[in-house]
Amino acid sequence: MATGLPFDDVLAAAQAGAAWAFETLYRDLSPAVTGYLRLHGAAEPDDLASETFLGVFTGLTGFRGDEAALRAWVFTIAHRRLVDDWRRRSRRPRTADDDVPLAGHVGGDVEDDAFTRLGAQDVHRLCALLPDDQRAVVLLRVLGDLTVDQVAQVMGRSTASVKALQRRGLRALREELEQSSERVGPAANPFAAARR
Amino acid sequence: MTTAADDRADERAFEALLAGRPVPGDTAGRYDGLATFTEAVRGSA
């Protein structure tokens, strides 16, 4: 874990009710969970993340598994909260045209922050282009660090279905990135320019 | 037009990027955009 403590020790302490262990798990997982919810266009990603971790800590005593399994289980709860949120709102996610304050959430290395700010609006726009299920697969792979099988488990789908969604999502992203590069030229394209 | 070979290349590139490896054989920088997107998504968390 990020703290350097063995996962099994942290999990056992959290299951026994130790606040420090809850905090460790929260600190380890909440940035990726909140990022997942935010890039899906959740209206209140922080609130949904709080609901997610309330569910996690309520059900933690019954959890059995390793760190990867815990991660998959946490994202399963987050994804369910997100689907509930979609049903409540019954509309498409917000896009980069909305004033999403992503830059305020980044931290760490200065160059990384500048780079992230450079691409934040484009990342939101690209994510918003994908249908919900394709976006979920791509984000769970990248932010959740989950395998295709784990994503299938999170989304309640077959592995073949997730592979097909991933294929379509990647194709859509690549085509949009290529078209974007052709429209503005590589020099003005932040996705191409940032790699040079 | 996207072919099945393109789809397979996309998947291989994505798996490489997730693992933090360079995309094999991508000398033309075809996947630079996807690489930057993946980094930016990670950076947003």
gemmi code that builds the backbone of each chain (N, CA, C; Angstrom):
import gemmi

chains = {
    "A": [
        ("MET", (0.843, -1.186, 0.000), (0.000, 0.000, 0.000), (0.887, 1.248, 0.000)),
        ("ALA", (0.274, 2.403, -0.259), (1.041, 3.647, -0.332), (1.752, 3.945, 0.985)),
        ("THR", (1.188, 3.459, 2.085), (1.783, 3.728, 3.391), (2.991, 2.846, 3.664)),
        ("GLY", (3.153, 1.803, 2.881), (4.231, 0.864, 3.111), (3.844, -0.261, 4.053)),
        ("LEU", (2.664, -0.160, 4.628), (2.200, -1.224, 5.522), (1.633, -2.379, 4.694)),
        ("PRO", (1.772, -3.603, 5.189), (1.195, -4.730, 4.452), (-0.325, -4.582, 4.366)),
        ("PHE", (-0.870, -4.864, 3.189), (-2.297, -4.692, 2.960), (-3.125, -5.489, 3.969)),
        ("ASP", (-2.723, -6.722, 4.211), (-3.513, -7.575, 5.112), (-3.625, -6.964, 6.511)),
        ("ASP", (-2.558, -6.301, 6.965), (-2.578, -5.668, 8.292), (-3.548, -4.491, 8.309)),
        ("VAL", (-3.494, -3.688, 7.258), (-4.389, -2.522, 7.178), (-5.837, -2.996, 7.100)),
        ("LEU", (-6.086, -3.991, 6.272), (-7.453, -4.500, 6.117), (-7.972, -5.063, 7.441)),
        ("ALA", (-7.140, -5.853, 8.105), (-7.576, -6.451, 9.378), (-7.883, -5.365, 10.404)),
        ("ALA", (-7.047, -4.311, 10.441), (-7.278, -3.211, 11.388), (-8.554, -2.468, 11.040)),
        ("ALA", (-8.778, -2.234, 9.740), (-10.004, -1.533, 9.322), (-11.233, -2.372, 9.671)),
        ("GLN", (-11.129, -3.671, 9.464), (-12.261, -4.543, 9.777), (-12.523, -4.605, 11.275)),
        ("ALA", (-11.467, -4.317, 12.060), (-11.631, -4.292, 13.523), (-12.076, -2.915, 14.003)),
        ("GLY", (-12.191, -1.969, 13.066), (-12.720, -0.652, 13.419), (-11.682, 0.419, 13.685)),
        ("ALA", (-10.426, 0.183, 13.328), (-9.373, 1.188, 13.570), (-9.506, 2.355, 12.590)),
        ("ALA", (-9.633, 3.556, 13.141), (-9.833, 4.744, 12.292), (-8.655, 4.976, 11.354)),
        ("TRP", (-7.426, 4.767, 11.860), (-6.250, 5.012, 11.024), (-6.251, 4.113, 9.794)),
        ("ALA", (-6.778, 2.906, 9.956), (-6.794, 1.964, 8.832), (-7.850, 2.378, 7.797)),
        ("PHE", (-9.013, 2.817, 8.283), (-10.020, 3.365, 7.358), (-9.421, 4.512, 6.562)),
        ("GLU", (-8.729, 5.397, 7.283), (-8.154, 6.581, 6.644), (-7.116, 6.174, 5.593)),
        ("THR", (-6.329, 5.160, 5.923), (-5.321, 4.677, 4.972), (-5.971, 4.167, 3.695)),
        ("LEU", (-7.017, 3.370, 3.858), (-7.709, 2.842, 2.681), (-8.353, 3.974, 1.879)),
        ("TYR", (-8.937, 4.925, 2.600), (-9.593, 6.058, 1.938), (-8.574, 6.876, 1.139)),
        ("ARG", (-7.443, 7.187, 1.789), (-6.412, 7.994, 1.121), (-5.856, 7.275, -0.106)),
        ("ASP", (-5.778, 5.973, -0.021), (-5.220, 5.182, -1.101), (-6.162, 5.133, -2.310)),
        ("LEU", (-7.447, 5.035, -2.051), (-8.393, 4.756, -3.136), (-9.248, 5.939, -3.570)),
        ("SER", (-9.442, 6.910, -2.689), (-10.421, 7.961, -3.009), (-10.036, 8.845, -4.204)),
        ("PRO", (-8.740, 9.170, -4.433), (-8.458, 9.997, -5.617), (-8.905, 9.340, -6.926)),
        ("ALA", (-8.621, 8.059, -7.065), (-9.004, 7.373, -8.312), (-10.523, 7.247, -8.414)),
        ("VAL", (-11.176, 6.959, -7.283), (-12.636, 6.816, -7.298), (-13.289, 8.151, -7.651)),
        ("THR", (-12.835, 9.227, -7.018), (-13.420, 10.548, -7.290), (-13.132, 10.963, -8.731)),
        ("GLY", (-11.933, 10.671, -9.221), (-11.600, 10.967, -10.619), (-12.497, 10.209, -11.572)),
        ("TYR", (-12.762, 8.950, -11.244), (-13.657, 8.128, -12.080), (-15.041, 8.764, -12.152)),
        ("LEU", (-15.554, 9.165, -11.017), (-16.893, 9.767, -10.969), (-16.898, 11.119, -11.687)),
        ("ARG", (-15.832, 11.888, -11.513), (-15.769, 13.221, -12.122), (-15.696, 13.109, -13.644)),
        ("LEU", (-14.864, 12.211, -14.154), (-14.714, 12.091, -15.606), (-15.933, 11.459, -16.258)),
        ("HIS", (-16.788, 10.863, -15.451), (-18.074, 10.389, -15.974), (-19.098, 11.519, -16.001)),
        ("GLY", (-18.727, 12.687, -15.493), (-19.649, 13.814, -15.521), (-20.627, 13.835, -14.368)),
        ("ALA", (-20.314, 13.114, -13.284), (-21.208, 13.158, -12.111), (-21.340, 14.601, -11.633)),
        ("ALA", (-22.560, 14.983, -11.283), (-22.808, 16.369, -10.875), (-22.064, 16.691, -9.579)),
        ("GLU", (-22.055, 15.739, -8.663), (-21.411, 15.944, -7.359), (-20.461, 14.777, -7.090)),
        ("PRO", (-19.312, 14.741, -7.758), (-18.419, 13.585, -7.615), (-17.929, 13.359, -6.189)),
        ("ASP", (-17.694, 14.444, -5.453), (-17.210, 14.276, -4.074), (-18.279, 13.638, -3.189)),
        ("ASP", (-19.528, 14.052, -3.400), (-20.621, 13.467, -2.621), (-20.801, 11.987, -2.955)),
        ("LEU", (-20.717, 11.686, -4.258), (-20.863, 10.282, -4.674), (-19.710, 9.437, -4.142)),
        ("ALA", (-18.518, 10.028, -4.108), (-17.365, 9.301, -3.556), (-17.578, 9.051, -2.064)),
        ("SER", (-18.120, 10.040, -1.367), (-18.405, 9.858, 0.065), (-19.417, 8.747, 0.274)),
        ("GLU", (-20.457, 8.724, -0.565), (-21.456, 7.644, -0.480), (-20.802, 6.294, -0.748)),
        ("THR", (-19.883, 6.287, -1.722), (-19.177, 5.046, -2.058), (-18.413, 4.525, -0.842)),
        ("PHE", (-17.656, 5.391, -0.194), (-16.820, 4.934, 0.925), (-17.649, 4.629, 2.164)),
        ("LEU", (-18.795, 5.260, 2.273), (-19.717, 4.870, 3.350), (-20.134, 3.412, 3.137)),
        ("GLY", (-20.451, 3.099, 1.889), (-20.806, 1.716, 1.553), (-19.651, 0.763, 1.776)),
        ("VAL", (-18.457, 1.201, 1.414), (-17.262, 0.360, 1.591), (-17.051, 0.060, 3.067)),
        ("PHE", (-17.080, 1.082, 3.889), (-16.765, 0.882, 5.303), (-17.881, 0.137, 6.030)),
        ("THR", (-19.109, 0.303, 5.545), (-20.219, -0.452, 6.130), (-20.081, -1.945, 5.842)),
        ("GLY", (-19.625, -2.248, 4.625), (-19.561, -3.660, 4.228), (-18.207, -4.300, 4.396)),
        ("LEU", (-17.254, -3.558, 4.938), (-15.865, -4.024, 4.951), (-15.658, -5.293, 5.794)),
        ("THR", (-16.427, -5.439, 6.852), (-16.213, -6.615, 7.702), (-16.482, -7.915, 6.948)),
        ("GLY", (-17.341, -7.837, 5.941), (-17.657, -9.045, 5.173), (-16.743, -9.260, 3.981)),
        ("PHE", (-15.799, -8.328, 3.755), (-14.932, -8.453, 2.583), (-13.840, -9.486, 2.823)),
        ("ARG", (-13.591, -10.299, 1.796), (-12.460, -11.239, 1.815), (-11.719, -11.121, 0.489)),
        ("GLY", (-10.426, -10.929, 0.552), (-9.667, -10.863, -0.694), (-8.413, -10.041, -0.536)),
        ("ASP", (-7.668, -9.935, -1.643), (-6.405, -9.193, -1.612), (-6.635, -7.733, -2.032)),
        ("GLU", (-5.541, -7.003, -2.190), (-5.636, -5.571, -2.491), (-6.339, -5.327, -3.834)),
        ("ALA", (-6.020, -6.166, -4.826), (-6.646, -5.998, -6.151), (-8.147, -6.253, -6.057)),
        ("ALA", (-8.519, -7.230, -5.257), (-9.943, -7.541, -5.096), (-10.668, -6.414, -4.371)),
        ("LEU", (-9.993, -5.830, -3.383), (-10.608, -4.694, -2.680), (-10.833, -3.537, -3.655)),
        ("ARG", (-9.831, -3.284, -4.475), (-9.935, -2.194, -5.456), (-11.132, -2.439, -6.382)),
        ("ALA", (-11.253, -3.660, -6.875), (-12.367, -3.998, -7.773), (-13.702, -3.842, -7.049)),
        ("TRP", (-13.746, -4.249, -5.787), (-14.990, -4.149, -5.004), (-15.371, -2.680, -4.768)),
        ("VAL", (-14.381, -1.856, -4.452), (-14.644, -0.417, -4.231), (-15.178, 0.218, -5.517)),
        ("PHE", (-14.566, -0.127, -6.648), (-15.049, 0.437, -7.920), (-16.425, -0.127, -8.297)),
        ("THR", (-16.720, -1.337, -7.858), (-18.066, -1.872, -8.092), (-19.091, -0.998, -7.378)),
        ("ILE", (-18.807, -0.649, -6.138), (-19.730, 0.197, -5.373), (-19.817, 1.587, -6.015)),
        ("ALA", (-18.672, 2.141, -6.412), (-18.667, 3.470, -7.046), (-19.479, 3.448, -8.334)),
        ("HIS", (-19.306, 2.396, -9.117), (-20.026, 2.303, -10.391), (-21.536, 2.204, -10.151)),
        ("ARG", (-21.913, 1.468, -9.126), (-23.355, 1.368, -8.811), (-23.918, 2.720, -8.388)),
        ("ARG", (-23.159, 3.448, -7.598), (-23.611, 4.790, -7.180), (-23.745, 5.693, -8.400)),
        ("LEU", (-22.807, 5.539, -9.329), (-22.833, 6.352, -10.545), (-24.074, 6.020, -11.379)),
        ("VAL", (-24.356, 4.732, -11.545), (-25.535, 4.324, -12.331), (-26.811, 4.843, -11.660)),
        ("ASP", (-26.852, 4.764, -10.339), (-28.005, 5.328, -9.612), (-28.129, 6.822, -9.896)),
        ("ASP", (-26.980, 7.500, -9.922), (-26.966, 8.942, -10.172), (-27.477, 9.244, -11.590)),
        ("TRP", (-27.035, 8.429, -12.570), (-27.509, 8.609, -13.957), (-29.019, 8.454, -13.997)),
        ("ARG", (-29.505, 7.429, -13.302), (-30.958, 7.197, -13.332), (-31.690, 8.370, -12.716)),
        ("ARG", (-31.130, 8.896, -11.625), (-31.778, 10.040, -10.961), (-31.808, 11.242, -11.897)),
        ("ARG", (-30.716, 11.454, -12.560), (-30.622, 12.673, -13.377), (-31.153, 12.465, -14.792)),
        ("SER", (-31.107, 11.211, -15.272), (-31.642, 10.852, -16.598), (-31.217, 11.826, -17.688)),
        ("ARG", (-29.951, 12.128, -17.675), (-29.441, 12.955, -18.758), (-27.972, 12.654, -18.992)),
        ("ARG", (-27.466, 13.130, -20.105), (-26.077, 12.896, -20.460), (-25.146, 13.607, -19.470)),
        ("PRO", (-23.928, 13.081, -19.334), (-22.964, 13.742, -18.449), (-22.624, 15.142, -18.927)),
        ("ARG", (-22.159, 15.933, -17.986), (-21.683, 17.272, -18.340), (-20.484, 17.153, -19.264)),
        ("THR", (-20.235, 18.200, -20.047), (-19.104, 18.167, -20.966), (-18.089, 19.221, -20.564)),
        ("ALA", (-17.020, 19.287, -21.342), (-15.962, 20.246, -21.036), (-16.432, 21.686, -21.186)),
        ("ASP", (-17.576, 21.883, -21.848), (-18.096, 23.241, -21.967), (-18.573, 23.757, -20.618)),
        ("ASP", (-18.899, 22.833, -19.718), (-19.282, 23.256, -18.374), (-18.030, 23.637, -17.609)),
        ("ASP", (-18.224, 24.380, -16.511), (-17.058, 24.904, -15.791), (-16.601, 23.918, -14.720)),
        ("VAL", (-16.053, 22.792, -15.185), (-15.576, 21.765, -14.258), (-14.218, 22.189, -13.703)),
        ("PRO", (-14.088, 22.387, -12.398), (-12.835, 22.918, -11.833), (-11.798, 21.831, -11.611)),
        ("LEU", (-11.415, 21.134, -12.676), (-10.505, 20.000, -12.528), (-9.142, 20.416, -12.009)),
        ("ALA", (-8.642, 21.561, -12.475), (-7.279, 21.958, -12.101), (-7.126, 22.091, -10.598)),
        ("GLY", (-8.199, 22.408, -9.901), (-8.117, 22.561, -8.460), (-7.938, 21.257, -7.724)),
        ("HIS", (-8.086, 20.140, -8.440), (-8.012, 18.853, -7.773), (-6.675, 18.161, -7.964)),
        ("VAL", (-5.835, 18.717, -8.843), (-4.588, 18.006, -9.105), (-3.549, 18.354, -8.046)),
        ("GLY", (-2.586, 17.488, -7.902), (-1.554, 17.741, -6.910), (-0.270, 17.076, -7.315)),
        ("GLY", (0.802, 17.347, -6.590), (2.050, 16.674, -6.878), (2.999, 17.534, -7.670)),
        ("ASP", (3.704, 16.900, -8.589), (4.760, 17.540, -9.343), (4.240, 18.700, -10.200)),
        ("VAL", (5.003, 19.802, -10.221), (4.562, 21.021, -10.919), (4.375, 20.768, -12.410)),
        ("GLU", (5.331, 20.053, -13.009), (5.219, 19.785, -14.440), (4.021, 18.919, -14.740)),
        ("ASP", (3.776, 17.933, -13.883), (2.625, 17.076, -14.086), (1.342, 17.882, -13.997)),
        ("ASP", (1.291, 18.826, -13.030), (0.098, 19.641, -12.859), (-0.153, 20.489, -14.102)),
        ("ALA", (0.911, 21.119, -14.615), (0.773, 21.956, -15.803), (0.275, 21.122, -16.970)),
        ("PHE", (0.825, 19.934, -17.077), (0.428, 19.045, -18.145), (-1.040, 18.648, -17.994)),
        ("THR", (-1.431, 18.361, -16.760), (-2.805, 17.948, -16.537), (-3.771, 19.086, -16.830)),
        ("ARG", (-3.398, 20.308, -16.421), (-4.271, 21.451, -16.713), (-4.415, 21.640, -18.222)),
        ("LEU", (-3.279, 21.435, -18.910), (-3.279, 21.586, -20.361), (-4.332, 20.684, -20.988)),
        ("GLY", (-4.427, 19.470, -20.467), (-5.302, 18.506, -21.117), (-6.646, 18.291, -20.465)),
        ("ALA", (-6.915, 18.964, -19.341), (-8.117, 18.626, -18.569), (-9.407, 18.802, -19.363)),
        ("GLN", (-9.544, 19.916, -20.030), (-10.781, 20.162, -20.781), (-10.909, 19.174, -21.935)),
        ("ASP", (-9.771, 18.889, -22.575), (-9.804, 17.929, -23.687), (-10.152, 16.533, -23.192)),
        ("VAL", (-9.634, 16.181, -22.030), (-9.942, 14.871, -21.468), (-11.438, 14.762, -21.182)),
        ("HIS", (-12.017, 15.800, -20.599), (-13.463, 15.795, -20.335), (-14.252, 15.689, -21.633)),
        ("ARG", (-13.789, 16.440, -22.634), (-14.513, 16.430, -23.912), (-14.450, 15.041, -24.548)),
        ("LEU", (-13.260, 14.428, -24.541), (-13.111, 13.098, -25.127), (-13.938, 12.064, -24.370)),
        ("CYS", (-13.924, 12.156, -23.044), (-14.705, 11.214, -22.242), (-16.198, 11.366, -22.545)),
        ("ALA", (-16.633, 12.623, -22.708), (-18.055, 12.882, -22.955), (-18.488, 12.388, -24.333)),
        ("LEU", (-17.511, 12.219, -25.243), (-17.855, 11.711, -26.576), (-18.242, 10.236, -26.533)),
        ("LEU", (-17.709, 9.513, -25.565), (-17.949, 8.069, -25.508), (-19.292, 7.777, -24.855)),
        ("PRO", (-20.006, 6.758, -25.352), (-21.194, 6.299, -24.628), (-20.814, 5.855, -23.205)),
        ("ASP", (-21.773, 5.905, -22.299), (-21.504, 5.626, -20.882), (-20.727, 4.320, -20.658)),
        ("ASP", (-21.174, 3.246, -21.329), (-20.551, 1.947, -21.034), (-19.121, 1.863, -21.584)),
        ("GLN", (-18.876, 2.483, -22.742), (-17.497, 2.488, -23.266), (-16.594, 3.346, -22.375)),
        ("ARG", (-17.122, 4.481, -21.941), (-16.346, 5.353, -21.053), (-16.023, 4.629, -19.745)),
        ("ALA", (-16.997, 3.885, -19.232), (-16.777, 3.162, -17.975), (-15.635, 2.159, -18.119)),
        ("VAL", (-15.625, 1.433, -19.228), (-14.570, 0.427, -19.426), (-13.193, 1.096, -19.491)),
        ("VAL", (-13.094, 2.143, -20.300), (-11.788, 2.810, -20.459), (-11.313, 3.395, -19.127)),
        ("LEU", (-12.217, 4.055, -18.414), (-11.808, 4.695, -17.153), (-11.510, 3.681, -16.059)),
        ("LEU", (-12.263, 2.593, -16.036), (-11.971, 1.558, -15.019), (-10.613, 0.913, -15.285)),
        ("ARG", (-10.255, 0.779, -16.566), (-8.944, 0.216, -16.886), (-7.832, 1.182, -16.484)),
        ("VAL", (-8.035, 2.484, -16.797), (-6.960, 3.451, -16.567), (-6.910, 3.887, -15.104)),
        ("LEU", (-8.030, 4.348, -14.594), (-8.045, 4.905, -13.224), (-8.175, 3.818, -12.163)),
        ("GLY", (-8.978, 2.800, -12.488), (-9.166, 1.732, -11.510), (-8.013, 0.747, -11.511)),
        ("ASP", (-7.203, 0.790, -12.587), (-6.103, -0.161, -12.723), (-6.641, -1.590, -12.685)),
        ("LEU", (-7.795, -1.794, -13.301), (-8.457, -3.093, -13.271), (-8.213, -3.858, -14.570)),
        ("THR", (-8.224, -5.181, -14.463), (-8.114, -6.029, -15.655), (-9.478, -6.077, -16.356)),
        ("VAL", (-9.476, -6.624, -17.556), (-10.733, -6.760, -18.292), (-11.719, -7.621, -17.484)),
        ("ASP", (-11.230, -8.689, -16.893), (-12.106, -9.551, -16.093), (-12.690, -8.804, -14.886)),
        ("GLN", (-11.861, -8.001, -14.250), (-12.354, -7.233, -13.095), (-13.375, -6.185, -13.532)),
        ("VAL", (-13.138, -5.553, -14.690), (-14.106, -4.574, -15.204), (-15.437, -5.271, -15.477)),
        ("ALA", (-15.361, -6.485, -16.037), (-16.591, -7.252, -16.300), (-17.351, -7.496, -15.000)),
        ("GLN", (-16.606, -7.799, -13.962), (-17.217, -8.043, -12.643), (-17.856, -6.752, -12.112)),
        ("VAL", (-17.149, -5.644, -12.234), (-17.659, -4.351, -11.745), (-18.947, -3.976, -12.457)),
        ("MET", (-18.966, -4.185, -13.786), (-20.103, -3.729, -14.588), (-21.196, -4.778, -14.727)),
        ("GLY", (-20.957, -5.969, -14.187), (-21.961, -7.030, -14.292), (-22.160, -7.487, -15.731)),
        ("ARG", (-21.077, -7.541, -16.488), (-21.123, -7.953, -17.892), (-20.175, -9.120, -18.117)),
        ("SER", (-20.260, -9.714, -19.316), (-19.321, -10.779, -19.652), (-17.984, -10.159, -20.069)),
        ("THR", (-16.933, -10.974, -19.992), (-15.615, -10.516, -20.433), (-15.635, -10.143, -21.911)),
        ("ALA", (-16.338, -10.945, -22.724), (-16.402, -10.669, -24.166), (-17.077, -9.327, -24.423)),
        ("SER", (-18.109, -9.047, -23.663), (-18.824, -7.773, -23.832), (-17.923, -6.599, -23.469)),
        ("VAL", (-17.161, -6.742, -22.401), (-16.246, -5.664, -21.993), (-15.145, -5.473, -23.040)),
        ("LYS", (-14.641, -6.585, -23.584), (-13.610, -6.466, -24.635), (-14.168, -5.720, -25.841)),
        ("ALA", (-15.422, -6.005, -26.197), (-16.039, -5.323, -27.345), (-16.229, -3.837, -27.045)),
        ("LEU", (-16.651, -3.531, -25.840), (-16.823, -2.120, -25.462), (-15.483, -1.395, -25.479)),
        ("GLN", (-14.458, -2.058, -24.972), (-13.125, -1.448, -24.956), (-12.648, -1.182, -26.384)),
        ("ARG", (-12.860, -2.159, -27.254), (-12.458, -2.024, -28.653), (-13.145, -0.805, -29.287)),
        ("ARG", (-14.448, -0.709, -29.083), (-15.188, 0.408, -29.695), (-14.758, 1.747, -29.083)),
        ("GLY", (-14.525, 1.759, -27.781), (-14.103, 2.989, -27.114), (-12.743, 3.457, -27.591)),
        ("LEU", (-11.806, 2.505, -27.705), (-10.463, 2.868, -28.160), (-10.493, 3.365, -29.599)),
        ("ARG", (-11.315, 2.706, -30.419), (-11.435, 3.126, -31.823), (-11.972, 4.562, -31.884)),
        ("ALA", (-12.998, 4.834, -31.109), (-13.591, 6.178, -31.112), (-12.580, 7.222, -30.647)),
        ("LEU", (-11.831, 6.880, -29.618), (-10.823, 7.822, -29.111), (-9.741, 8.074, -30.152)),
        ("ARG", (-9.235, 6.978, -30.746), (-8.161, 7.135, -31.735), (-8.636, 7.966, -32.924)),
        ("GLU", (-9.846, 7.663, -33.418), (-10.347, 8.403, -34.583), (-10.545, 9.877, -34.250)),
        ("GLU", (-11.060, 10.146, -33.063), (-11.272, 11.545, -32.673), (-9.933, 12.264, -32.513)),
        ("LEU", (-8.961, 11.590, -31.916), (-7.646, 12.206, -31.736), (-6.972, 12.466, -33.077)),
        ("GLU", (-7.122, 11.521, -34.014), (-6.539, 11.714, -35.347), (-7.214, 12.871, -36.070)),
        ("GLN", (-8.549, 12.929, -35.984), (-9.281, 14.018, -36.663), (-8.938, 15.360, -36.031)),
        ("SER", (-8.823, 15.353, -34.717), (-8.479, 16.575, -34.001), (-7.112, 17.079, -34.455)),
        ("SER", (-6.175, 16.151, -34.617), (-4.830, 16.503, -35.057), (-4.860, 17.074, -36.475)),
        ("GLU", (-5.718, 16.501, -37.326), (-5.821, 16.995, -38.704), (-6.456, 18.387, -38.747)),
        ("ARG", (-7.419, 18.627, -37.841), (-8.123, 19.924, -37.840), (-7.205, 21.061, -37.405)),
        ("VAL", (-6.470, 20.836, -36.308), (-5.695, 21.946, -35.742), (-4.206, 21.852, -36.049)),
        ("GLY", (-3.791, 20.701, -36.584), (-2.366, 20.514, -36.844), (-1.673, 20.034, -35.587)),
        ("PRO", (-0.642, 19.234, -35.721), (0.020, 18.660, -34.552), (0.600, 19.692, -33.597)),
        ("ALA", (1.042, 20.836, -34.136), (1.678, 21.835, -33.266), (0.689, 22.432, -32.271)),
        ("ALA", (-0.593, 22.514, -32.675), (-1.598, 23.125, -31.805), (-2.407, 22.087, -31.046)),
        ("ASN", (-2.101, 20.824, -31.258), (-2.873, 19.757, -30.621), (-2.205, 19.365, -29.306)),
        ("PRO", (-2.832, 19.646, -28.165), (-2.171, 19.363, -26.899), (-1.878, 17.883, -26.699)),
        ("PHE", (-2.680, 17.020, -27.285), (-2.450, 15.588, -27.091), (-1.226, 15.117, -27.852)),
        ("ALA", (-0.990, 15.708, -29.026), (0.202, 15.335, -29.782), (1.409, 16.119, -29.282)),
        ("ALA", (1.196, 17.415, -29.011), (2.315, 18.275, -28.631), (2.945, 17.850, -27.318)),
        ("ALA", (2.138, 17.395, -26.388), (2.655, 17.050, -25.065), (3.589, 15.852, -25.092)),
        ("ARG", (3.561, 15.073, -26.164), (4.407, 13.893, -26.231), (5.761, 14.171, -26.837)),
        ("ARG", (5.867, 15.346, -27.502), (7.129, 15.612, -28.195), (8.186, 16.117, -27.245)),
    ],
    "B": [
        ("MET", (-11.119, 3.874, -43.093), (-11.990, 2.866, -42.480), (-11.194, 2.014, -41.490)),
        ("THR", (-11.773, 1.782, -40.354), (-11.090, 0.994, -39.327), (-11.259, -0.499, -39.605)),
        ("THR", (-10.156, -1.223, -39.532), (-10.199, -2.666, -39.791), (-10.015, -3.430, -38.482)),
        ("ALA", (-10.209, -4.744, -38.568), (-9.994, -5.583, -37.394), (-8.534, -5.488, -36.932)),
        ("ALA", (-7.632, -5.330, -37.891), (-6.203, -5.192, -37.538), (-5.971, -3.896, -36.762)),
        ("ASP", (-6.682, -2.832, -37.150), (-6.575, -1.567, -36.406), (-7.044, -1.767, -34.965)),
        ("ASP", (-8.166, -2.483, -34.825), (-8.705, -2.732, -33.482), (-7.704, -3.488, -32.617)),
        ("ARG", (-7.077, -4.496, -33.222), (-6.095, -5.289, -32.458), (-4.886, -4.427, -32.088)),
        ("ALA", (-4.494, -3.572, -33.026), (-3.350, -2.672, -32.754), (-3.714, -1.695, -31.632)),
        ("ASP", (-4.955, -1.207, -31.649), (-5.421, -0.307, -30.580), (-5.322, -1.008, -29.221)),
        ("GLU", (-5.785, -2.249, -29.181), (-5.775, -3.006, -27.915), (-4.357, -3.233, -27.414)),
        ("ARG", (-3.480, -3.599, -28.347), (-2.087, -3.838, -27.943), (-1.461, -2.537, -27.421)),
        ("ALA", (-1.758, -1.451, -28.117), (-1.210, -0.155, -27.691), (-1.742, 0.213, -26.300)),
        ("PHE", (-3.025, 0.014, -26.095), (-3.653, 0.364, -24.813), (-3.058, -0.460, -23.677)),
        ("GLU", (-2.881, -1.750, -23.911), (-2.308, -2.613, -22.872), (-0.876, -2.171, -22.546)),
        ("ALA", (-0.131, -1.784, -23.572), (1.238, -1.302, -23.335), (1.217, -0.032, -22.503)),
        ("LEU", (0.323, 0.880, -22.854), (0.251, 2.162, -22.128), (-0.182, 1.951, -20.683)),
        ("LEU", (-1.119, 1.025, -20.468), (-1.564, 0.747, -19.095), (-0.422, 0.181, -18.255)),
        ("ALA", (0.440, -0.580, -18.919), (1.567, -1.187, -18.211), (2.754, -0.235, -18.115)),
        ("GLY", (2.615, 0.957, -18.710), (3.696, 1.941, -18.640), (4.835, 1.654, -19.606)),
        ("ARG", (4.528, 0.850, -20.623), (5.555, 0.521, -21.619), (5.328, 1.348, -22.882)),
        ("PRO", (6.386, 1.596, -23.677), (6.171, 2.240, -24.975), (5.354, 1.329, -25.881)),
        ("VAL", (4.603, 1.929, -26.778), (3.804, 1.126, -27.711), (4.742, 0.484, -28.724)),
        ("PRO", (4.755, -0.840, -28.812), (5.712, -1.494, -29.707), (5.461, -1.128, -31.168)),
        ("GLY", (6.530, -0.749, -31.844), (6.446, -0.495, -33.281), (5.778, 0.804, -33.677)),
        ("ASP", (5.487, 1.657, -32.717), (4.766, 2.903, -33.048), (5.749, 4.023, -33.387)),
        ("THR", (6.520, 3.825, -34.435), (7.538, 4.823, -34.791), (6.891, 6.095, -35.355)),
        ("ALA", (5.686, 5.971, -35.916), (5.030, 7.137, -36.519), (4.283, 7.967, -35.475)),
        ("GLY", (4.280, 7.509, -34.251), (3.591, 8.257, -33.196), (2.080, 8.221, -33.308)),
        ("ARG", (1.569, 7.136, -33.876), (0.113, 7.023, -34.070), (-0.631, 7.043, -32.739)),
        ("TYR", (0.031, 6.507, -31.697), (-0.649, 6.400, -30.407), (-0.200, 7.459, -29.397)),
        ("ASP", (0.478, 8.482, -29.882), (0.881, 9.561, -28.973), (-0.335, 10.203, -28.307)),
        ("GLY", (-1.383, 10.413, -29.100), (-2.605, 11.023, -28.550), (-3.221, 10.158, -27.470)),
        ("LEU", (-3.302, 8.851, -27.732), (-3.884, 7.946, -26.736), (-3.004, 7.889, -25.485)),
        ("ALA", (-1.688, 7.943, -25.712), (-0.765, 7.930, -24.569), (-0.958, 9.173, -23.704)),
        ("THR", (-1.102, 10.308, -24.342), (-1.290, 11.549, -23.584), (-2.648, 11.545, -22.889)),
        ("PHE", (-3.656, 11.032, -23.568), (-4.982, 10.918, -22.948), (-4.903, 10.046, -21.689)),
        ("THR", (-4.239, 8.906, -21.809), (-4.132, 7.984, -20.670), (-3.401, 8.652, -19.504)),
        ("GLU", (-2.315, 9.360, -19.818), (-1.570, 10.065, -18.761), (-2.418, 11.149, -18.109)),
        ("ALA", (-3.153, 11.874, -18.951), (-3.983, 12.965, -18.421), (-5.112, 12.431, -17.539)),
        ("VAL", (-5.680, 11.293, -17.932), (-6.738, 10.692, -17.103), (-6.148, 10.300, -15.746)),
        ("ARG", (-4.983, 9.678, -15.779), (-4.337, 9.303, -14.510), (-4.015, 10.544, -13.681)),
        ("GLY", (-3.564, 11.582, -14.378), (-3.204, 12.822, -13.690), (-4.394, 13.548, -13.082)),
        ("SER", (-5.586, 13.220, -13.560), (-6.780, 13.902, -13.045), (-7.209, 13.347, -11.694)),
        ("ALA", (-6.650, 12.212, -11.290), (-7.081, 11.585, -10.023), (-6.261, 12.118, -8.860)),
    ],
}
model = gemmi.Model(1)
for chain_id, residues in chains.items():
    chain = gemmi.Chain(chain_id)
    for i, (resn, *xyz) in enumerate(residues, 1):
        res = gemmi.Residue()
        res.name, res.seqid = resn, gemmi.SeqId(i, " ")
        for name, pos in zip(("N", "CA", "C"), xyz):
            atom = gemmi.Atom()
            atom.name, atom.element = name, gemmi.Element(name[0])
            atom.pos, atom.b_iso = gemmi.Position(*pos), 0.0
            res.add_atom(atom)
        chain.add_residue(res)
    model.add_chain(chain)
structure = gemmi.Structure()
structure.add_model(model)
structure.setup_entities()
